Amino acid sequence: MFENIETLQIRYDEIMHKVSQPEIASDGAAYQKLMKEANSIKPLVDTYEEYKKARNDKEEALAVLEEEKDEEMRELAKEEQAESEQRIEELSKKLKILLLPKDPNDEKDVIMEIRAGAGGDEAALFASDLYRMYIKFAESRGWRTEIIECEETGIGGMKQVNFTVSGKGAYSILKYESGVHRVQRVPVTESGGRIHTSTATVAVMPEAEEVDVEIDEKDIRIDVMRASGNGGQCVNTTDSAVRLTHYPTGIVIYSQTEKSQLQNKNKAFALLRAKLYDLKLQEKQAKEKDERLSQIGTGDRSEKIRTYNFPQGRVTDHRIGLTMYRLDDVMNGDLTEILDALITADQSKKLARLEES
């Protein structure tokens, strides 16, 4: 492990030397490429420096214990030794996590798709609530969001909505949200006060570049039409709506949120690329069954991952057995505790698998 880290440390020092050279500093593209590589290595280098310091502190404490006769000084050295050993253990685990293979999509922006599932109008209202939750979470992180397409109901629900989330590491965090979300509450449409259970599915797809997915023009039909629907945030009233039909997969994309036909077309193609790229990823994961089972949140999209129980103010994530009684905070976009727990559980699972192999 340490040989790999020292090699990366040498590479980091090389990069920092290069970017200080005038010919590199004046070449914007080369400078950015090197700094991006340096930033990806820096957390590991910094942690390794802390690890070496903790090792050095431990050795100094042991030296004091060997040479010192004064009992008070020996007690201080024992405390220093214990603290250093604990720090070494913590930093060793952190280094192993930093050395885990990175998901190549982690730094990408994402396209999210929310679809109302079982439950009729109540499921559509829940889908709308989830959309609002993710928008609030994105805002709290300083990320940008933009609707690509959505189908609204007359009472404020959403049968489906697709939107982009752009920001540093968006996919690395939001990828754990893919799956079936379940709500238990008394619907506004229920006159008898009975609790209903409804569902919505969430898909989180890394935004794909043209180099990630090749789309043959012969495989696409493009139709242009007037936007339709209930109005609101998802629909404009000009003849600029675009529908894409991808013959090989049967995927149909409908974009109508912009007044410009070109903008709607670009959004539709972005969503189509993401869906096709996502299909490739799912096929790859299906072939690499062991790897899929070692991950949290990247498996079967039909998996029920979370329940939102309104009468009890409870949120339960079934993958890691986490239950919180802060439903209002969560629905207002405070997902940090849940997502941090999922990331930690995922890393621990991967570490355990790595140590077994």
Beta strands, then each sheet from edge to edge (+ up, - down):
strand 1: 110-116
strand 2: 144-152
strand 3: 158-166
strand 4: 179-185
strand 5: 196-206
strand 6: 220-225
strand 7: 241-246
strand 8: 251-255
strand 9: 304-309
strand 10: 314-317
strand 11: 322-324
sheet 1: 2+ 3- 1+ 5- 4+ 9+ 10- 11+
sheet 2: 6+ 7- 8+
end
